[in-house]
Amino acid sequence: MSQPVLGILTLYLNDKKQLEERHIYSRMIIEGQKIGLDIFVFTPMDVNDSKRLIHALIYDPKSKTWSRKWRSFPDLIFDRCRIQRSKRFEQLKRFRARYRHMTFLNRPLRDKWTVHQTLHRKPKFRTYLPDTTLFSSFNNVTSTLKNHSSVYIKPINGTGGRGILRVDRLGKDSYLVQGRKQTRQIITAQKFNTSRLSSYLLSWRGSKNFLVQQGIQIKLPGGRVHDYRMLVQKNGSGKWEVTGCAGRVGPARSVTSNLHGGGHAVTMNTLLKQWTPNEEKRLEIRRTAERLSLDIAAYLEESYGALCELALDLAIDKTGRVYLLEVNPKPAREVFLRSGDTEAYRQAIIKPLEYAMWMYKQTATP
């Protein structure tokens, strides 16, 4: 059997052809060599459709340098493309449509609202979902705030904590608003009455699509918010398993915990100890969170097609109840490095490669 070839499909961040995760890709190429997997990196811009060739990015571990080389199409594609508002993303959509017959480790997931609706249809998941609705009018905000002391307003396709607001109900006609701009810059807390809040939020939304989601009480004693990032991946036998889970603590005055927004990472157990002193209760919470994450991954794959990894952002309230905040189909791995869980970080890099090898053997002609 010839050496299988995996193409990592990504997008340039800008017109200077910068890549966001080049250090991860070089590590994947090194690990791929160890198991007999030939890996290169490419974007839709690098594809010559007429010649059926790709001007691929190749990494040489010996010289630790990147270079370009014309390559044939790979046997498998690992799609790492995140949503952008750019011509590059339009090229990606055309590439996915034109080459959808190829073997992809993972297919695109839908937006946050569609994923929420999909999960809500399954009764076993409903207890883990915060009250969530589409932000179509100001009434969606006020009606949710009647049942909950706070709500989050988030873009249906946002990542990294960008463009998220939290609204806290202070009194009958008094609200506190804070959040992050699209640049991730923290918005200082401001008080509003109902009339001003309505115009502010409708202006914030503009013509874009946002969700209104129940706020979970996840402030630590020092006032910082926290949540958990659970990574589940397919292994070398084609089965879903938990790679790791890390806690994330937001910076002061932040309504989100994202690392890119200044948050820091700790191990799940370290953070849970601050929240739940009882060890038996902590074990029960962890088992629930892991089982939920694996069940959701299997169900979403059943609903949308091939997946090989998902990161689930989880909140745990003071009673120990687990909530699914959102699902990330193109997860970063840094959270494990920053929390000191180097084994989870290593596994996060090599599991998709082992899964690719398994998948190749399933599809290769004898």
N, C-alpha and C positions, 0 to 999 in steps of 0.2 A: 504494500500500500504506500503510495507517494505521500510526502509530507504535506499535511493539510495547511491551508493558508487562511488566516483570519484578517479581515480588513476592519480596522476601527474607524467608523464613520463619525466625523465630528464637524464642527463649524468654526471658521475663523471668527474671532471676536470683533475684528475691524478690517479695514482695507489694507492694513500693514501685515495681514496674514499671521496675527498672533493667535496662539492656541492657549486655552485656559488650563488644560491639565497635561501639558507636555511631560512633566516629571512623572505622572502616573503612567502615561503611555510608554515611556522609556523603561520603567520598572516592569510593565506587562510584557514588553518585548524580551527583556532579559529572562523573566520567568517562563515565557513561552518557549524559548530556546531549550530550556531544561527539560521540557516535556515533549519536545518534538513538534512544536507549533510555530509556524512561520507567521510573523505578524507585521503588518505595516499600517500606517495611519493615512487617512485621506479625507477630503471634503468633496462635496458635489462640484465645486469649482475645479477640482483636479481631474475630473473625468472627461475623457475624449470619447464621446458616444460613437462617432463614425469609425474610429479605429479600434473601439472596444478595449481601450487601454486607460490606465490610471497613472498620473504623474505623482507617485506616492512619496510620502515622507518615510524615510528609512533611518533607523537608529543603529549605530554601531557601538556595542557595549565596550569594545576594546579602546577605541579612541574617544568614546563618550561624545560623539558628534552626530548631528543629523544631516542627511543629504537627500537629494531627490533621485528617483529612478522610475523609469516607465515599467509598470507591472501589469500583468493580466488581471482580470477580475478575480477576487478571492473566492474560496469555497464557501465561506461564511462571513456574515457582516454583523458586527457588534455596534449598534446604533447608540451613540453617546450624545446626540444632538439635543440641545435644550432650546426652548422657544426664544426667538429673537424677533424684534420688529425691524427686519432688514431684507434687502434683496437676496441675501445669502439664504435666508429661511425659505424664500419663495423657490430658490433653486433646489433646496432640500426636498420640498414637497413634490417637485417635478421628478427628482431622482427616485424618491420612494415609489411614486406611481409607475414610472417607467421600468423599474427593476424589482417590482414587488414579487416576481416569480423566484427571485433568489432566496437563499436560505439566510434568514435573519435570526439571531439569537433572541431578539426582542422587537416587538412592534410598538408603535406610539400608543401611549395611554391617552385617555380623553381629558378634558379640563376638569377642574375641581368640582364643579357643580354636577356634571354628568357622572363622575365617579361617585359622588355622594348619593345621587339618585339611584345608581346601580346597586350600591351597597344597601341602601335603605329598603330596596325591594326584598331583601333577604331578611326575614324576621330575626335570625340569630345574631345579626350585626346591629340591629337598631338600638339596643341598650348602650352600645359603645359610641354612638354618633351624637355629637352635640346638636341641639336644634339649629337647623341651617335652612336658609331660604335665599332665593335670588333677590338682589337689591333692585327692584323695579320701581319702587316709590318710597317716599319717606315713611309711609305706613308700615313697611316691612321692618324698619328700625324700631319704631315706637311699639309695635305689637310684640316684638321679641323682648324689648325692655320691660314690658309689663310682667313677663314671667321670669326675667333674669336681671340681676343687678348690673350686668355689663354685657356688651356685644363687641365682636371684632368685625370690622368691615375690610374684606381682603379681595384683591383681584382674582378672577377665576383662573388666570394663567400665570400669576406672579410667582417669583422665587426669591429666596434670600431675604425675606422680610420686607421687600420693597412695597411701598404704597399701601401699608396696612395701618388702619386706625383702630383704636379702642375707645368706646364710648361708655362711661360709667354714669349710672343714674344716681344723682346726689339727693334730689328732692322732687317735688311735684313738677317744677318748671326749671330745673337746674341739672346740667350735665357737664361732665368733665371729658374733654377730648384730648388724646395724645396719640402719637404714632410715629411713622417714618415716611419720609418722602420717597419718590422713586429712586433717588440717589442714595437711599438708606440713612440720610441725615435725620437725626431725632427731632421730632416736632415737640416743642415745649408745651406742657399741659395748659389748656385754655378752658375757661368756663363759658357755657352758652345757655341761653334760654331756648325754649322749643322752637320759636320762630327763626332765630339765628342759626340754630343747629340744622334746621331743615335746609336753609339756603347754602350753608357751608358744605353739608354732605352731598347735596345734589350737584354742587359745583365740583366737589372732589371727584365724584363719580364720572361726570361729563358724559361722554358717549360710550364709555367702556363698560364692561360687565364685571360686577362685583358681587360677592356673597355677604350676607349678614349671618354671623355665627355666634351662638351662645358663648359667652366668656366663662371659662372654668377658673375657679379660684386656685391659682398656682403661684402665688407670691410667697417666697420664702420669708422667714422672720425679718430679714434685713430689707425686705421690700422688693427684691429682684425677682423677676419671673423665671420659671424654669420649665423644661419639658424633656422629653426623651426621644432619641433617634434610634429606631430599631431597624437593623439591616437584615433582610432575608434574601438569600440567593439560591439558585440551583447549584447542586454539587456535581461531582464527576460521575454520578449515577443518574443524573437527570431529576433528582428529587429536591424539593424545597427544604431548606434548613436555615436556622438562625445563625448568622455570622457573629453578631454582637449587638450590644445596646449600650449607648452612652448617654449620660445626662448633659444637658446644656443649660447654662445659667446666663441670662442676659445682663448687659451692663446697666449701670444706674440710669434711671429715668426711661428705660426702654420697655416697650410693650411686647417685644419679641426676644427670643433667645439666640437667634442665628449667629453663628461664629463670624460670618463676614460682616455682621453688623456690630462687632465688638464683644460678642459673648465668649464665654470660655467653657471648656468641656471637662467633665469629671466622669469617673466610672458610674454606672447605674447604681451600684450598691452604695457608693459613697453618698450620692445624692438622696437616695431613698432613706438612708439612716437619719438624715436631717428631717425627713418628712414623716417617716413611720418608724418609731423606736422598736416595735415588736418584730423580731427576726422571722417568726413563723408567718406573720402577715406580709412581710417583704417577699418571702419565697412564694407565697400565694399570688401576690401582685405580679411578680416576674413571670410565673407560669402562665397566668392569664394573658399577660401582654404578649408572650411568645406564641402561645396557641392562637390568639386572635390574629397576630401578624401573619402566621403561616396560612391560616384559613382564608384571610383576605387575599393573599397573594394567589392562592390556588383559584379562588373564585373570580378574581379579576382576569387571570389568564384564560379561564373558561369563557369569560364574557368578551374579551377584546383580542385574544390571540396571543401568540408567543411572547413570553416574558422570561427574563433570566435573573433579574434582581429588582427589588423595590426597597425604598426606605420609608418607614412609616413614622410620622411625628405623633407622639402620644403625650397626653396630659393625664396626670393622676391626681385626683382631688384628695382632700384630707380624710375622706372615708375609705380611700383605697380604690375607688372606682376608676377604671381605665377608660379614657376617651380617645378616639382616633381624630386627630386634628386635620391631617391631610396625608396624601400618598405621593411620594416622589419617585418617578420612574427612572430618573437619571441621577442617582445619588453620588455625592462626593464621598470620599473616604477619610478625609482629614480629621473628622471628629474622633476617630479611634486613636490616631497618632497623638492628638492633643490631650486626650484623656489618659494617655499612657498605656493603652491596651494594644501593644505592638503586634500581638498574635492575631487579634481581630483585624488589624490593619493589613497584615500579610495575607490573611485568608480573603479579605475583601478584594484584593488584587488578583489572587490566583484562581479563585473559584470560577469566575466567568470563563477562564481559559480552560480549566478542567472540564467545565460543562461543554465548551466548544469542541473539545476533543471527543467527548462522549457523543455529542450531536453528529459530528462528522462520521463517526463509526456507524451511527444508525442510518445515515443517509448515503454513505459511500457504496458504490456498486462493488460486489465481491470480485 
